[in-house]
């Protein structure tokens, strides 16, 4: 979060006005009262001091109220650094005038006022840095909360809500002229038997193993998520034939993997259904067709990949 330009000006403008007022007031006094001693206090000089004090108090109040109402960023700190440096220069010029004039006048009050304002600047900058640090910590926490809300705890994959968000973005892009895409839904075969026979801990191991296979063997452009229970869903950023071959390779990897904890003849296999988006489909119809193809694979004997062509599901051809 950033402070807008109006707030930044409200902090910096009084400080710069104070600096310019000091410089003009001292220059005017030097020009009009060149031989005034320490005991005298000409009207112009008194006016400058009075205005400077008011400006300093106003600047401090503006800066304090700004810090209490809005966060800051590094650009604001830099701006205050520049204003502070200019005040230091003016303070040095005042002291130099004391040393070089033949009849010096009393600038101690002005120098004291500037020193007090520099101290106020230091306090403001300290508070700005503290605010920036707190904001950075808050951003880290919020980012962690967002990741937790979008991630499945067991598998580490995106959850169903994140899949639906990603699917909506892909579908909107397709409707705006982007290329077609494919979704697939896979279901673990006989998962209830695995849970009942070996316990839920082994069932969890199966789900985590499939998640790792998805992360390892899918195309880098494919997006995999846990859809719910023993189901997973994938968005493929390539045409249906390529997506089907990709899922067939994954099916073989899972079928051939020996998972500790299962006794022969039990093994982990999956049934997969795919559907490609078209101008006639909605998101719900797209998901429904992939789901229909997946159940067609179940009915045909499980451990296979089926594609939905809009009217029926057909078996994915064998690939070498």
VOLUMMAR-545816 format. One record per residue: residue number from 1; residue in three letters; x, y, z of N, C-alpha, C, O in turn. Coordinates in pm, whole numbers, plus 50000, padded with zeros to 5 digits. Layout:
BEGIN
NUM_ala_X_Y_Z_X_Y_Z_X_Y_Z_X_Y_Z;
...
***
This chain:
BEGIN
1_unk_50084_49881_50000_50000_50000_50000_50088_50125_50000_50190_50127_50068;
2_unk_50050_50228_49924_50132_50346_49907_50055_50469_49953_49933_50473_49942;
3_unk_50126_50571_50004_50066_50701_50033_50049_50776_49902_50143_50782_49823;
4_unk_49929_50834_49877_49911_50904_49751_49981_51038_49754_50030_51080_49859;
5_unk_49987_51106_49638_50064_51230_49624_50010_51339_49716_50088_51418_49769;
6_unk_49876_51344_49737_49820_51448_49822_49870_51439_49963_49904_51540_50024;
7_unk_49876_51317_50018_49925_51300_50155_50072_51334_50165_50115_51399_50260;
8_unk_50151_51290_50065_50294_51319_50064_50319_51469_50063_50406_51518_50134;
9_unk_50240_51544_49980_50259_51690_49973_50223_51753_50105_50287_51849_50148;
10_unk_50117_51699_50173_50075_51758_50299_50184_51747_50405_50189_51828_50497;
11_unk_50272_51645_50392_50384_51632_50487_50501_51719_50446_50558_51789_50530;
12_unk_50536_51716_50318_50659_51780_50274_50644_51930_50253_50739_52004_50278;
13_unk_50526_51977_50208_50510_52119_50174_50536_52211_50292_50606_52311_50275;
14_unk_50480_52183_50413_50511_52273_50525_50660_52278_50558_50711_52383_50595;
15_unk_50729_52165_50544_50872_52164_50575_50950_52252_50478_51037_52329_50519;
16_unk_50918_52241_50349_50987_52323_50249_50951_52470_50266_51035_52557_50246;
17_unk_50823_52498_50302_50783_52636_50325_50862_52696_50441_50905_52811_50435;
18_unk_50881_52617_50544_50961_52662_50658_51103_52695_50615_51158_52799_50654;
19_unk_51164_52606_50535_51301_52629_50491_51314_52757_50410_51404_52837_50433;
20_unk_51223_52776_50315_51228_52897_50232_51205_53020_50316_51269_53123_50295;
21_unk_51113_53011_50414_51085_53126_50501_51207_53167_50580_51236_53286_50593;
22_unk_51279_53067_50634_51402_53097_50709_51502_53175_50620_51555_53279_50658;
23_unk_51523_53118_50502_51626_53174_50413_51591_53315_50371_51678_53403_50374;
24_unk_51465_53340_50331_51425_53473_50287_51427_53572_50403_51467_53688_50387;
25_unk_51383_53524_50521_51381_53616_50634_51520_53663_50671_51540_53781_50698;
26_unk_51616_53571_50673_51752_53609_50709_51815_53698_50602_51886_53793_50632;
27_unk_51786_53663_50475_51841_53748_50368_51784_53889_50377_51858_53986_50359;
28_unk_51653_53901_50404_51591_54033_50416_51651_54112_50530_51679_54231_50517;
29_unk_51671_54044_50642_51729_54114_50757_51869_54163_50725_51905_54276_50761;
30_unk_51949_54081_50658_52086_54121_50624_52088_54242_50532_52177_54326_50541;
31_unk_51988_54250_50444_51983_54359_50348_51935_54488_50413_51989_54596_50386;
32_unk_51833_54478_50501_51771_54600_50553_51833_54645_50684_51827_54764_50716;
33_unk_51892_54554_50762_51946_54592_50893_52089_54541_50906_52113_54451_50986;
34_unk_52183_54596_50832_52320_54542_50832_52395_54567_50961_52496_54501_50985;
35_unk_52351_54662_51046_52431_54694_51165_52352_54675_51293_52379_54740_51394;
36_unk_52255_54586_51289_52175_54563_51409_52249_54469_51503_52297_54364_51460;
37_unk_52259_54504_51626_52330_54423_51724_52242_54317_51785_52123_54309_51752;
38_unk_52297_54236_51873_52224_54124_51932_52106_54169_52015_52008_54095_52029;
39_unk_52111_54289_52071_52006_54333_52162_51883_54383_52089_51778_54398_52151;
40_unk_51894_54410_51957_51782_54463_51881_51710_54351_51807_51769_54247_51776;
41_unk_51584_54374_51779_51504_54272_51712_51411_54344_51615_51298_54374_51653;
42_unk_51451_54374_51490_51372_54453_51397_51241_54384_51363_51229_54262_51376;
43_unk_51141_54462_51319_51008_54405_51292_51011_54293_51190_50944_54191_51208;
44_unk_51089_54310_51080_51091_54206_50976_51143_54074_51032_51091_53967_51000;
45_unk_51246_54083_51115_51304_53962_51174_51205_53894_51269_51193_53772_51270;
46_unk_51135_53975_51348_51035_53920_51441_50924_53850_51365_50877_53744_51406;
47_unk_50882_53910_51252_50776_53848_51171_50821_53714_51115_50746_53617_51116;
48_unk_50945_53709_51067_50998_53585_51012_51003_53477_51119_50966_53362_51094;
49_unk_51048_53514_51239_51055_53415_51347_50916_53363_51383_50896_53243_51404;
50_unk_50821_53456_51390_50685_53417_51425_50626_53323_51320_50565_53222_51354;
51_unk_50645_53358_51191_50593_53274_51084_50664_53138_51082_50601_53035_51057;
52_unk_50793_53139_51108_50869_53014_51109_50819_52919_51218_50806_52798_51197;
53_unk_50791_52978_51337_50742_52895_51446_50607_52833_51412_50583_52716_51439;
54_unk_50518_52914_51352_50387_52863_51313_50401_52753_51208_50336_52649_51215;
55_unk_50489_52779_51107_50510_52680_51002_50566_52550_51057_50526_52441_51015;
56_unk_50660_52562_51151_50720_52441_51209_50617_52358_51284_50612_52236_51270;
57_unk_50533_52428_51364_50430_52357_51438_50330_52291_51344_50288_52178_51366;
58_unk_50292_52364_51238_50197_52309_51141_50254_52189_51070_50183_52091_51048;
59_unk_50382_52195_51033_50446_52083_50965_50448_51959_51053_50423_51847_51008;
60_unk_50478_51982_51182_50484_51868_51273_50347_51803_51288_50336_51680_51289;
61_unk_50240_51889_51299_50105_51834_51313_50063_51759_51188_50002_51653_51197;
62_unk_50094_51815_51068_50062_51747_50942_50130_51612_50934_50068_51512_50899;
63_unk_50259_51609_50967_50334_51484_50956_50280_51379_51052_50266_51262_51016;
64_unk_50249_51423_51176_50199_51328_51275_50064_51271_51235_50042_51150_51245;
65_unk_49974_51359_51190_49841_51311_51149_49850_51218_51030_49771_51124_51019;
66_unk_49944_51244_50939_49961_51158_50821_50007_51019_50861_49957_50918_50809;
67_unk_50101_51014_50954_50150_50883_50997_50039_50803_51066_50035_50680_51055;
68_unk_49948_50874_51137_49842_50804_51207_49731_50757_51116_49649_50674_51155;
69_unk_49727_50810_50993_49616_50777_50904_49652_50692_50786_49563_50636_50722;
70_unk_49781_50678_50751_49818_50603_50631_49957_50546_50643_50040_50604_50713;
71_unk_49985_50432_50577_50120_50374_50573_50210_50451_50480_50167_50547_50416;
72_unk_50337_50409_50471_50434_50481_50388_50515_50383_50308_50509_50262_50330;
73_unk_50590_50438_50214_50682_50353_50139_50818_50421_50133_50836_50530_50189;
74_unk_50915_50358_50066_51052_50409_50065_51062_50543_49994_51149_50623_50028;
75_unk_50976_50571_49895_50983_50697_49824_50949_50813_49917_51005_50922_49904;
76_unk_50855_50790_50015_50823_50894_50110_50941_50922_50202_50969_51037_50234;
77_unk_51008_50819_50246_51127_50837_50330_51233_50917_50256_51296_51004_50315;
78_unk_51253_50888_50129_51351_50962_50050_51313_51109_50041_51399_51196_50048;
79_unk_51184_51136_50024_51140_51274_50013_51169_51349_50142_51216_51463_50139;
80_unk_51141_51285_50257_51170_51348_50385_51319_51365_50407_51363_51463_50467;
81_unk_51398_51270_50360_51543_51283_50369_51592_51408_50297_51676_51482_50348;
82_unk_51539_51433_50177_51579_51551_50101_51542_51680_50173_51621_51774_50177;
83_unk_51419_51684_50231_51378_51804_50302_51464_51826_50425_51499_51940_50457;
84_unk_51497_51718_50494_51582_51729_50613_51720_51782_50576_51774_51867_50647;
85_unk_51777_51734_50468_51908_51780_50425_51906_51928_50393_52002_51999_50423;
86_unk_51798_51977_50332_51788_52120_50300_51783_52203_50426_51843_52310_50433;
87_unk_51710_52154_50529_51705_52227_50656_51843_52233_50721_51880_52335_50781;
88_unk_51919_52125_50710_52054_52127_50765_52140_52232_50695_52218_52303_50759;
89_unk_52125_52242_50564_52201_52343_50490_52166_52484_50535_52253_52569_50551;
90_unk_52036_52508_50556_51994_52643_50600_52050_52674_50738_52094_52785_50766;
91_unk_52047_52571_50826_52101_52591_50960_52249_52627_50953_52295_52716_51025;
92_unk_52325_52558_50867_52467_52590_50851_52488_52730_50796_52581_52800_50836;
93_unk_52400_52772_50703_52411_52908_50649_52389_53013_50756_52456_53116_50759;
94_unk_52293_52986_50846_52268_53081_50955_52391_53095_51044_52431_53206_51081;
95_unk_52451_52980_51079_52570_52986_51165_52687_53055_51093_52764_53128_51156;
96_unk_52699_53032_50964_52805_53096_50887_52786_53248_50884_52884_53322_50887;
97_unk_52660_53294_50877_52634_53437_50878_52680_53499_51010_52730_53611_51011;
98_unk_52662_53427_51120_52709_53476_51250_52860_53497_51249_52911_53593_51307;
99_unk_52932_53406_51182_53078_53415_51186_53134_53521_51091_53240_53577_51117;
100_unk_53062_53549_50982_53119_53635_50879_53074_53780_50887_53142_53868_50833;
101_unk_52960_53811_50953_52914_53949_50960_52998_54030_51057_53041_53979_51161;
102_unk_53023_54158_51022_53099_54244_51112_53021_54277_51238_53077_54291_51346;
103_unk_52887_54289_51221_52801_54309_51338_52698_54197_51337_52596_54206_51269;
104_unk_52725_54093_51411_52639_53974_51406_52506_53999_51476_52496_54084_51564;
105_unk_52406_53924_51435_52277_53930_51506_52249_53791_51561_52315_53695_51523;
106_unk_52152_53782_51648_52123_53659_51722_52041_53562_51637_51923_53584_51612;
107_unk_52105_53454_51593_52032_53349_51519_52014_53224_51604_51972_53121_51552;
108_unk_52044_53232_51732_52035_53113_51817_51893_53059_51822_51872_52937_51820;
109_unk_51795_53150_51828_51657_53106_51836_51613_53033_51710_51544_52931_51715;
110_unk_51657_53090_51594_51625_53023_51468_51693_52888_51458_51631_52789_51418;
111_unk_51821_52882_51496_51894_52756_51491_51832_52651_51584_51824_52533_51551;
112_unk_51787_52698_51700_51723_52606_51794_51593_52551_51735_51562_52433_51749;
113_unk_51517_52641_51668_51393_52599_51607_51418_52496_51497_51345_52397_51486;
114_unk_51521_52520_51415_51555_52427_51308_51601_52293_51367_51563_52187_51318;
115_unk_51683_52299_51472_51730_52174_51535_51612_52092_51589_51610_51970_51577;
116_unk_51515_52163_51649_51399_52093_51700_51321_52027_51585_51269_51916_51598;
117_unk_51314_52098_51474_51240_52042_51361_51314_51925_51299_51252_51829_51253;
118_unk_51447_51932_51296_51525_51818_51247_51504_51696_51335_51495_51583_51285;
119_unk_51494_51718_51465_51468_51608_51556_51330_51549_51529_51310_51427_51534;
120_unk_51233_51639_51501_51100_51591_51467_51103_51507_51340_51035_51405_51331;
121_unk_51183_51550_51241_51201_51472_51119_51255_51333_51149_51207_51233_51095;
122_unk_51355_51328_51237_51415_51199_51272_51310_51105_51332_51307_50987_51299;
123_unk_51225_51158_51419_51121_51077_51480_51022_51028_51375_50978_50913_51379;
124_unk_50986_51117_51279_50893_51078_51174_50953_50966_51089_50885_50868_51058;
125_unk_51080_50981_51051_51144_50879_50968_51152_50745_51041_51136_50640_50979;
126_unk_51177_50750_51170_51179_50625_51248_51044_50556_51245_51036_50434_51230;
127_unk_50938_50635_51259_50803_50578_51256_50769_50526_51116_50700_50424_51103;
128_unk_50817_50593_51012_50794_50544_50876_50858_50407_50857_50795_50317_50801;
129_unk_50981_50392_50902_51050_50264_50887_50979_50154_50966_50967_50041_50919;
130_unk_50932_50188_51086_50859_50089_51165_50729_50048_51095_50692_49931_51096;
131_unk_50661_50147_51034_50537_50117_50962_50565_50027_50842_50491_49931_50818;
132_unk_50671_50057_50767_50707_49975_50652_50736_49831_50695_50696_49736_50628;
133_unk_50806_49816_50807_50838_49681_50856_50710_49606_50893_50695_49488_50860;
134_unk_50619_49674_50962_50494_49607_51000_50413_49567_50876_50355_49459_50872;
135_unk_50411_49655_50776_50338_49623_50653_50399_49502_50583_50326_49415_50535;
136_unk_50532_49495_50578_50598_49382_50513_50561_49251_50584_50537_49150_50518;
137_unk_50556_49253_50718_50518_49134_50792_50373_49096_50766_50339_48978_50757;
138_unk_50287_49198_50755_50146_49171_50726_50128_49110_50588_50048_49018_50569;
139_unk_50204_49162_50489_50197_49106_50354_50236_48959_50353_50174_48879_50284;
140_unk_50339_48924_50429_50384_48785_50434_50274_48696_50494_50247_48587_50442;
141_unk_50211_48743_50602_50105_48665_50664_49985_48650_50571_49929_48541_50559;
142_unk_49945_48759_50506_49831_48753_50415_49859_48658_50300_49773_48580_50260;
143_unk_49982_48664_50245_50019_48575_50136_50010_48429_50181_49966_48342_50105;
144_unk_50051_48402_50304_50041_48266_50357_49896_48221_50371_49863_48107_50340;
145_unk_49810_48312_50418_49668_48277_50431_49606_48246_50295_49526_48154_50283;
146_unk_49644_48326_50192_49590_48303_50058_49632_48166_50006_49550_48094_49949;
147_unk_49759_48131_50024_49807_48001_49978_49735_47887_50050_49699_47787_49988;
148_unk_49714_47903_50180_49643_47799_50254_49500_47783_50203_49450_47671_50192;
149_unk_49435_47895_50171_49296_47890_50125_49284_47825_49988_49176_47777_49952;
150_unk_49392_47824_49910_49388_47772_49773_49453_47634_49759_49457_47581_49648;
151_unk_49503_47576_49866_49581_47453_49858_49515_47342_49937_49462_47364_50046;
152_unk_49519_47221_49882_49471_47103_49952_49577_47059_50053_49693_47039_50017;
153_unk_49538_47045_50177_49635_47016_50283_49704_46882_50265_49824_46871_50290;
154_unk_49631_46780_50221_49688_46646_50214_49789_46632_50100_49900_46581_50121;
155_unk_49753_46675_49982_49835_46650_49863_49927_46767_49825_50023_46747_49751;
156_unk_49898_46886_49875_49977_47003_49836_49938_47059_49700_49997_47158_49655;
157_unk_49840_46998_49634_49792_47049_49506_49691_47161_49531_49638_47174_49641;
158_unk_49664_47243_49429_49553_47339_49441_49423_47265_49473_49404_47150_49431;
159_unk_49334_47330_49546_49208_47266_49581_49101_47293_49476_49127_47357_49374;
160_unk_48980_47243_49501_48872_47255_49403_48836_47401_49375_48810_47437_49260;
161_unk_48836_47484_49479_48802_47624_49461_48901_47692_49366_48862_47771_49280;
162_unk_49030_47661_49383_49132_47721_49295_49118_47667_49153_49139_47740_49056;
163_unk_49084_47538_49140_49061_47481_49007_48947_47553_48937_48958_47587_48819;
164_unk_48838_47576_49007_48724_47644_48947_48758_47787_48907_48710_47837_48805;
165_unk_48842_47853_48988_48885_47989_48952_48969_47987_48825_48950_48070_48736;
166_unk_49062_47892_48818_49148_47878_48699_49065_47841_48576_49087_47895_48468;
167_unk_48969_47752_48593_48885_47710_48482_48802_47828_48430_48786_47843_48309;
168_unk_48750_47910_48520_48672_48026_48477_48758_48123_48395_48712_48177_48295;
169_unk_48882_48145_48439_48972_48234_48365_49003_48178_48227_49003_48252_48128;
170_unk_49028_48046_48218_49056_47984_48088_48934_47993_47996_48948_48019_47876;
171_unk_48816_47970_48052_48694_47974_47971_48667_48116_47922_48629_48135_47806;
172_unk_48687_48216_48006_48669_48355_47964_48767_48391_47853_48731_48460_47758;
173_unk_48893_48345_47866_48993_48373_47763_48955_48307_47631_48973_48366_47524;
174_unk_48901_48185_47638_48857_48115_47516_48745_48193_47448_48745_48207_47326;
175_unk_48650_48242_47525_48540_48318_47467_48586_48450_47406_48519_48506_47319;
176_unk_48701_48498_47451_48757_48622_47396_48856_48596_47284_48930_48686_47244;
177_unk_48859_48472_47233_48942_48442_47116_49064_48358_47142_49139_48329_47048;
178_unk_49088_48318_47266_49205_48234_47295_49181_48092_47243_49068_48056_47209;
179_unk_49288_48013_47237_49278_47878_47180_49198_47786_47271_49188_47812_47391;
180_unk_49140_47676_47216_49065_47580_47298_49155_47510_47400_49277_47510_47387;
181_unk_49092_47452_47500_49165_47376_47602_49083_47253_47638_48968_47239_47596;
182_unk_49143_47164_47716_49081_47037_47753_49085_47023_47905_49179_47067_47970;
183_unk_48982_46961_47961_48989_46923_48103_48976_46772_48113_48912_46707_48029;
184_unk_49037_46718_48215_49023_46574_48242_48995_46555_48390_49041_46632_48475;
185_unk_48918_46452_48419_48888_46414_48557_48930_46269_48574_48891_46182_48497;
186_unk_49010_46245_48676_49053_46107_48703_49006_46065_48841_48997_46146_48933;
187_unk_48976_45939_48853_48926_45882_48978_49007_45757_49009_49036_45676_48921;
188_unk_49044_45742_49136_49121_45624_49179_49028_45503_49182_48923_45507_49246;
189_unk_49067_45398_49114_48984_45276_49108_48987_45202_49242_49091_45190_49306;
190_unk_48871_45152_49282_48856_45070_49403_48914_45140_49527_48972_45074_49613;
191_unk_48898_45271_49536_48958_45344_49649_48889_45307_49781_48955_45301_49885;
192_unk_48761_45283_49777_48690_45243_49900_48744_45110_49952_48758_45091_50073;
193_unk_48773_45019_49861_48830_44890_49903_48966_44912_49970_48996_44848_50071;
194_unk_49048_45002_49915_49180_45028_49975_49164_45084_50115_49234_45041_50207;
195_unk_49073_45179_50133_49050_45236_50266_49000_45130_50363_49045_45123_50477;
196_unk_48906_45050_50317_48848_44948_50407_48948_44837_50440_48951_44788_50553;
197_unk_49030_44798_50342_49121_44686_50359_49247_44726_50435_49297_44648_50517;
198_unk_49300_44845_50408_49431_44883_50461_49428_45003_50557_49528_45035_50621;
199_unk_49315_45067_50566_49304_45182_50656_49322_45315_50582_49376_45320_50472;
200_unk_49275_45421_50646_49277_45553_50582_49419_45608_50567_49443_45691_50479;
201_unk_49512_45564_50650_49650_45613_50635_49709_45566_50502_49780_45642_50436;
202_unk_49680_45440_50464_49726_45390_50334_49651_45461_50222_49708_45492_50118;
203_unk_49522_45487_50244_49445_45562_50145_49503_45701_50122_49510_45748_50009;
204_unk_49545_45767_50231_49608_45899_50217_49739_45888_50140_49772_45974_50059;
205_unk_49814_45779_50166_49940_45758_50093_49916_45743_49944_49993_45793_49862;
206_unk_49810_45673_49908_49775_45657_49767_49746_45792_49703_49795_45821_49593;
207_unk_49667_45875_49770_49633_46006_49714_49756_46094_49699_49771_46165_49600;
208_unk_49845_46090_49799_49967_46171_49790_50058_46120_49679_50125_46199_49613;
209_unk_50062_45987_49659_50144_45930_49552_50092_45975_49415_50172_46009_49328;
210_unk_49962_45975_49396_49906_46018_49268_49934_46168_49246_49963_46210_49134;
211_unk_49924_46247_49352_49954_46390_49341_50098_46411_49295_50125_46497_49211;
212_unk_50191_46332_49349_50331_46344_49307_50348_46303_49161_50426_46365_49088;
213_unk_50275_46200_49118_50281_46158_48978_50229_46271_48887_50285_46295_48780;
214_unk_50125_46337_48929_50071_46448_48851_50173_46561_48839_50191_46618_48732;
215_unk_50238_46593_48950_50338_46701_48948_50458_46664_48860_50518_46751_48796;
216_unk_50492_46534_48858_50613_46491_48789_50592_46469_48640_50677_46507_48559;
217_unk_50481_46410_48602_50466_46359_48465_50376_46443_48375_50372_46419_48255;
218_unk_50306_46539_48430_50222_46622_48343_50305_46728_48273_50411_46768_48321;
219_unk_50255_46773_48160_50317_46884_48088_50322_47007_48177_50234_47028_48261;
220_unk_50426_47088_48160_50443_47205_48246_50329_47305_48231_50304_47384_48322;
221_unk_50259_47302_48117_50146_47393_48096_50014_47339_48150_49913_47410_48148;
222_unk_50014_47216_48198_49891_47157_48253_49876_47196_48400_49974_47210_48472;
223_unk_49752_47212_48441_49720_47256_48577_49640_47146_48645_49530_47114_48602;
224_unk_49696_47088_48752_49631_46977_48823_49586_47022_48960_49653_47102_49026;
225_unk_49470_46970_49004_49416_47003_49135_49345_46881_49193_49304_46791_49120;
226_unk_49331_46881_49324_49248_46778_49387_49103_46825_49378_49068_46931_49431;
227_unk_49020_46746_49312_48883_46786_49285_48789_46750_49399_48683_46811_49416;
228_unk_48829_46651_49478_48747_46609_49592_48755_46460_49611_48750_46384_49514;
229_unk_48767_46415_49739_48776_46272_49765_48893_46209_49693_49007_46252_49708;
230_unk_48863_46105_49612_48969_46039_49535_48973_46088_49391_49030_46020_49305;
231_unk_48915_46203_49362_48914_46258_49227_49012_46373_49212_49030_46454_49303;
232_unk_49073_46379_49095_49163_46489_49059_49117_46546_48925_49058_46475_48844;
233_unk_49145_46673_48902_49105_46739_48777_49226_46811_48719_49308_46866_48792;
234_unk_49234_46811_48586_49347_46872_48516_49294_46962_48404_49199_46926_48335;
235_unk_49356_47078_48387_49332_47165_48271_49452_47152_48180_49565_47182_48220;
236_unk_49429_47109_48057_49536_47090_47960_49536_47207_47860_49432_47244_47806;
237_unk_49651_47263_47839_49663_47378_47749_49702_47334_47608_49779_47402_47541;
238_unk_49648_47220_47564_49675_47169_47430_49555_47086_47383_49467_47054_47463;
239_unk_49548_47050_47253_49429_46986_47197_49400_46849_47259_49483_46791_47329;
240_unk_49279_46799_47232_49232_46674_47291_49323_46554_47261_49351_46477_47353;
241_unk_49370_46532_47137_49457_46415_47114_49583_46417_47200_49623_46315_47255;
242_unk_49646_46533_47212_49768_46543_47294_49735_46524_47441_49808_46456_47513;
243_unk_49624_46583_47487_49584_46568_47627_49553_46421_47659_49586_46373_47767;
244_unk_49489_46351_47565_49458_46210_47586_49584_46126_47598_49593_46038_47684;
245_unk_49681_46154_47512_49808_46081_47520_49881_46112_47650_49945_46024_47708;
246_unk_49872_46235_47694_49936_46272_47820_49876_46194_47937_49949_46145_48023;
247_unk_49743_46182_47939_49678_46109_48048_49700_45958_48036_49704_45889_48137;
248_unk_49714_45908_47915_49744_45766_47897_49883_45734_47953_49902_45631_48017;
249_unk_49979_45821_47929_50114_45801_47986_50109_45804_48138_50174_45723_48205;
250_unk_50030_45897_48192_50016_45905_48338_49950_45778_48392_49992_45726_48495;
251_unk_49848_45729_48325_49779_45608_48369_49876_45491_48380_49872_45414_48476;
252_unk_49965_45478_48280_50062_45368_48280_50164_45385_48394_50203_45288_48458;
253_unk_50207_45509_48417_50302_45534_48526_50241_45491_48660_50309_45426_48740;
254_unk_50116_45525_48683_50051_45491_48810_50029_45340_48819_50049_45281_48926;
255_unk_49989_45278_48709_49964_45133_48708_50092_45055_48739_50086_44952_48807;
256_unk_50204_45101_48691_50330_45027_48706_50405_45060_48835_50507_44999_48865;
257_unk_50355_45156_48910_50425_45195_49034_50383_45103_49147_50264_45087_49174;
258_unk_50481_45043_49213_50453_44956_49328_50446_45044_49453_50541_45113_49487;
259_unk_50333_45040_49518_50312_45125_49635_50322_45041_49762_50251_44942_49779;
260_unk_50411_45082_49851_50428_45010_49977_50298_45012_50057_50228_45114_50063;
261_unk_50267_44898_50118_50147_44889_50201_50035_44812_50135_49941_44770_50203;
262_unk_50042_44792_50003_49940_44715_49932_49991_44574_49903_50107_44555_49867;
263_unk_49906_44479_49919_49942_44339_49893_49884_44295_49759_49771_44329_49727;
264_unk_49961_44219_49681_49908_44166_49554_49782_44084_49582_49775_44015_49684;
265_unk_49684_44089_49494_49689_44153_49362_49645_44299_49363_49627_44360_49258;
266_unk_49628_44356_49482_49584_44495_49489_49689_44589_49431_49808_44574_49460;
267_unk_49647_44682_49352_49736_44784_49298_49654_44910_49272_49531_44907_49268;
268_unk_49725_45020_49254_49658_45148_49231_49643_45169_49081_49741_45162_49007;
269_unk_49521_45194_49036_49494_45230_48896_49396_45346_48895_49333_45378_48996;
270_unk_49383_45409_48778_49293_45523_48766_49207_45510_48640_49246_45445_48542;
271_unk_49090_45572_48646_49004_45586_48529_48994_45736_48498_48977_45818_48587;
272_unk_49004_45769_48369_49015_45909_48328_48913_45941_48221_48889_45861_48130;
273_unk_48851_46060_48231_48762_46112_48128_48806_46251_48087_48842_46333_48172;
274_unk_48801_46280_47954_48845_46409_47902_48734_46473_47819_48652_46404_47759;
275_unk_48734_46606_47816_48638_46682_47735_48705_46811_47689_48778_46875_47765;
276_unk_48681_46848_47562_48741_46969_47505_48636_47080_47493_48521_47054_47457;
277_unk_48677_47202_47525_48586_47315_47518_48551_47345_47373_48632_47322_47282;
278_unk_48430_47397_47351_48388_47440_47218_48293_47558_47233_48256_47595_47345;
279_unk_48255_47616_47122_48166_47732_47126_48027_47695_47179_47952_47783_47220;
280_unk_47994_47567_47178_47861_47523_47222_47859_47483_47370_47752_47454_47423;
281_unk_47974_47481_47436_47980_47432_47574_47983_47547_47673_48031_47656_47644;
282_unk_47929_47518_47790_47947_47604_47907_48046_47536_48000_48089_47423_47974;
283_unk_48083_47603_48109_48174_47540_48205_48110_47416_48266_48175_47312_48278;
284_unk_47986_47426_48304_47919_47311_48365_47911_47193_48269_47933_47079_48309;
285_unk_47878_47221_48142_47869_47113_48043_48006_47051_48018_48017_46930_47999;
286_unk_48110_47134_48018_48246_47084_47997_48284_46985_48107_48336_46877_48079;
287_unk_48258_47023_48232_48290_46935_48346_48201_46811_48342_48248_46700_48369;
288_unk_48074_46828_48309_47982_46714_48303_48026_46611_48199_48018_46491_48224;
289_unk_48073_46658_48084_48116_46565_47980_48241_46488_48022_48252_46368_47998;
290_unk_48336_46557_48086_48455_46487_48135_48417_46384_48240_48473_46275_48243;
291_unk_48322_46419_48325_48276_46327_48428_48207_46206_48365_48225_46092_48409;
292_unk_48126_46231_48262_48058_46122_48191_48159_46026_48128_48143_45904_48134;
293_unk_48263_46083_48067_48366_45999_48006_48440_45917_48110_48476_45802_48086;
294_unk_48463_45976_48226_48532_45903_48333_48448_45784_48380_48502_45675_48401;
295_unk_48317_45803_48397_48232_45693_48441_48216_45588_48331_48194_45470_48359;
296_unk_48227_45632_48205_48227_45533_48096_48349_45443_48106_48340_45323_48080;
297_unk_48463_45502_48144_48584_45421_48165_48565_45324_48281_48612_45210_48275;
298_unk_48497_45368_48386_48468_45278_48500_48383_45159_48454_48414_45044_48485;
299_unk_48276_45189_48379_48185_45083_48337_48252_44986_48239_48214_44869_48231;
300_unk_48350_45036_48165_48416_44952_48066_48525_44864_48128_48591_44789_48056;
301_unk_48545_44872_48259_48643_44785_48323_48750_44858_48403_48838_44793_48459;
302_unk_48745_44990_48409_48840_45072_48485_48980_45068_48422_49005_44996_48325;
303_unk_49070_45148_48480_49211_45154_48439_49223_45186_48290_49295_45117_48217;
304_unk_49152_45291_48246_49159_45332_48107_49122_45480_48093_49071_45542_48186;
305_unk_49149_45534_47973_49123_45675_47943_49014_45683_47838_49020_45616_47735;
306_unk_48912_45767_47865_48803_45786_47770_48790_45935_47736_48805_46022_47822;
307_unk_48760_45962_47607_48737_46099_47560_48590_46119_47530_48521_46027_47487;
308_unk_48542_46240_47552_48404_46274_47519_48406_46366_47397_48469_46472_47399;
309_unk_48336_46325_47291_48336_46403_47167_48211_46489_47150_48185_46540_47041;
310_unk_48135_46505_47256_48016_46586_47249_47889_46504_47249_47783_46554_47288;
311_unk_47897_46379_47206_47777_46295_47204_47800_46160_47269_47705_46098_47318;
312_unk_47925_46112_47270_47954_45983_47332_48099_45979_47376_48180_46063_47336;
313_unk_48132_45881_47456_48268_45864_47505_48334_45748_47431_48272_45643_47413;
314_unk_48456_45766_47390_48525_45659_47318_48660_45634_47381_48718_45722_47445;
315_unk_48709_45514_47362_48833_45471_47424_48952_45541_47360_48960_45555_47238;
316_unk_49044_45586_47446_49167_45646_47396_49250_45539_47325_49281_45436_47385;
317_unk_49288_45562_47198_49370_45462_47126_49501_45435_47198_49559_45525_47260;
318_unk_49547_45313_47188_49673_45276_47247_49787_45351_47180_49788_45371_47059;
319_unk_49885_45394_47262_50003_45461_47207_50125_45375_47232_50132_45307_47335;
320_unk_50219_45375_47142_50338_45290_47162_50422_45336_47277_50525_45276_47306;
***
